[in-house]
Structure formats: structure tokens, C-alpha cells
Amino acid sequence: SIVDITEARRGELNPGRDPEIFSEDERENGLMVQLRARMIGDLERDLFYDTFALYWIAWDRSSEAWSIRTTARQGDASRSESETGFRTRPGEGAPRGKLNVIQSQAESVQREPQEWEVPAVYLSQVERWIIQHLIPRHAEPGELAYYFYDSSSGRLSVRTDTYTRDEEAGRWTLRSRPTADSADVVSVYDEDNNLIRRTRQDGAVIEPIEQGELLRIWQRKGLPTDSRARGRDGR
């Protein structure tokens, strides 16, 4: 997976849209997180899962939007699921705005849109990706809780983040629980907030690596490193 975090205009949520015709809302600047990822489902069956996601939030946190598309590929066949979400600005009848989420499956099957009033204490999708820069890790060990929309469960729930610090090792640990009934995601960071290791809910361990070394590991394991490994769309 590759994660890019940059300043961007809201209209860049649609990569194919010409910036010259952005509307006033689309020209608003904010923070954008872009995720490109591939997971091997079953190498012998030639099954892969590709994800392309964009998350945007206005600099004043008043609104946000995101788009996630996951495609299962097996040989020449593919099947996609997508999620689109947006949070409106506070206004009459909705003093903190509203959160709207639409999920679609298999290109045509669309679930009923979901809508919630935004709670007073709320963590956005972008802030979830940069949480290590927001947690007061130099303070005493503690726990923070806020409402958060979790894509994997499709619901708005209470998320908790518990942080502890190992002064001797110069590291700190963040235990994140996206919903009240989910397992923890455990992330370890160095003094400069660089990720050292993350253990996901399913037990998989993620560690940063240089692209060249990753390529060598895939080659040693006999994994595809040509265009097939990047997906049919070149990603």
C-alpha cells in the first residue's frame, strides 16, 4: 500500500475532472489522503483485491468527503464495491452538519443511503489517517474517545484511542478500537511519529519498507511484479 497526504482542492476527489471547471465548492482547499493498496487473496487462484481511496477535509474541519473503491480481480473477471461519504457544513436544522454515506456493490446494487446528525465530539476520516500527529503522546498515558464512521462495519460508533509511552526505548504505542465491539489495532511510532509497526485486527503485521526492498521480497516469493500486480487499470 502507498499513502500520500497533501493539500488539495475538494474537486480533486474526482481525479478525472478538469480543474478549470471546478465549482466554487470544488475549489476549496483542504487536506487530502490518497490510498492505493493491493492484497493477495489467493495467489494460486489468481485472486487479488485492489483499493483506491481518497479522503478530503476542509482546513476548518467544517466539511469532508471521501470515495473508496475496492475491486476483486480473478483472471479477466472483476467485481467492485464502492463507498461515497460526505459531511455537510453546519446550517439551519443541523447545527453540526450531517454525515451521509452511500455504499454500492457489484456495479449496480446500491444500499439505502445512511444519514446521521454529526455528534459534538467527532473524528473525521482524514484525521484517522494522521491520528499520530494529533494525540498528545508526551502527556501522561491516557485514552480519548469520539464518534467515528467505520467503513468496515458501515456504522457510526464510538472509537477509542489509548496511548502509552516507552521513554527508555523512545517509542510510543497507540491502541485504536474503531468500534466498541472490535479488536484493537496496535501501532508503534518513533519520536518523530514515523510508523515502526502496526498489528491489525486480523493479526497481520504492517511495517514500512523501501520500494526496492519490497520488490526484491516479492520476487523471492515468486509473486507477480509486472502489470498484473498493479491491477488492470495500471494502479
Secondary structure by P-SEA (a helix, b strand, c coil): cccccccccccccccccccccccccccbbbbbbbbbbccccccccbbbbbbbbbbbbccccccccbbbbbbbbccccccccbbbbbbbccccccccbbbbbbbbccccccccbbbbccccccccaaaaaacccccccccccbbbbbbbbbccccbbbbbbbbbbbcccccbbbbbbbcccccccbbbbbcccccccbbbccccbbbbbbcaaaaaaaaaaacccccccccccccc
